[in-house]
Amino acid sequence: MMNRRRFLTGVGTVAATSLAGCVGELGRVYTSSEPPVVSNRPDAVYVPTHVEGMRVVGMADAGDLRVGLFYSYPHRFWVVEADGDGFTTQKTGVKSGDDIHLMASVWEPETGVVVPETGVSVEIAKDGELVSEEVVYPMLSQRMGAHYGDNFGLDGDGTYDVTVGVGAPSVQRFGSFTDKFDAPAQATLDFEFSTRDRDDIQYTMLDEDEGKRGAVKPMSMEMLPLGTALDSLPGTNLGRATSGDVVFVGSAIDAERFGDDPYLAISPRTPYNSLVVPGMGLSATVESGSDTRFDGGLRPGLDPELGFHYGTSVAGLTGDDDVTLSVDVPPQVARHEGYETAFLDFEPARLVPRNA
């Protein structure tokens, strides 16, 4: 059983000391194994049992994108599975032999736009010998936002080479992104691992607040974008809506990069911290009086100004139109604790301007 000692401040470590305004003071530092999952969790975003720090492996360019690599203790997470006519999440626990939870962030370095919908693989080698190789999960966490990760076993203390492969994102690209990210690329980073260094990563229990509706604050780290959505989108405001604990913000944008017709942009984000929520099937109905301007699916997109979003061109779209959103498939991303019971069950939701 790993000894999770009090954090020793040092280079290459990100502490777990930021909590959302609704969360009280830091709890005790945990010194044993992973605590039980909160019972009677809400079907919504909630404060997890604990927060962890992490160690920085490094950052490197993979083609047009930049990759940041980090690790912490191996820990549970949840994957989305079909359940009859709906979806549920299934816990993936820590297995014997798991040594770290490895996390990769992917972003466009000039704009800081996080790329949450692409394929990412990880290959770990030691002394030229393959230790592990996996296609890792797209994930969503309260601390890191959209990233990629999984638990991995290692071969003891020593120096490891980690090669991160990044696929070409299968999303619409606009503006300066139009001709970027069109081919797979990879980056290799090396790091020195020791069990002692891992066990010195901060691990803090949130005894008084666990299970309450709310969230811990995202970490703050220079040079690492977290995929925070814009508070207000460019263009004409179409309003906001909440369904399944996802907040949707809409805008009608007239810009040459989106084509001749106005562009309907929808930005889904988490409550509390406004982190982008990717991986869903989203459709919209746009009505002007008794006329229906559009009724169909929206496509995921990457834009230097909007970041990750869903959208489509709609002829005649104006700020006075009524927009109703429907989530056809909930976000198909693995979830860290605090998100696993949210973002699953959705009702159609109409965008309402804030001043309405």
Secondary structure as UniProt FT lines:
FT   TURN            11..12
FT   STRAND          13..14
FT   TURN            21..22
FT   STRAND          50..52
FT   STRAND          54..62
FT   TURN            63..64
FT   STRAND          65..72
FT   STRAND          77..83
FT   TURN            84..85
FT   STRAND          86..92
FT   TURN            96..97
FT   STRAND          100..108
FT   TURN            109..112
FT   STRAND          113..114
FT   STRAND          120..126
FT   TURN            127..128
FT   STRAND          129..135
FT   STRAND          137..141
FT   TURN            142..144
FT   STRAND          145..152
FT   STRAND          158..166
FT   STRAND          172..173
FT   HELIX           175..177
FT   TURN            178..179
FT   STRAND          185..193
FT   HELIX           195..199
FT   STRAND          203..205
FT   TURN            207..211
FT   TURN            222..223
FT   STRAND          236..243
FT   TURN            244..245
FT   STRAND          246..253
FT   HELIX           256..258
FT   STRAND          263..269
FT   TURN            271..273
FT   STRAND          275..276
FT   STRAND          281..288
FT   TURN            289..290
FT   STRAND          291..297
FT   STRAND          299..303
FT   TURN            304..306
FT   STRAND          307..313
FT   TURN            315..316
FT   TURN            319..320
FT   STRAND          322..329
FT   STRAND          334..335
FT   TURN            337..338
FT   TURN            340..341
FT   STRAND          349..350
FT   TURN            354..355
//
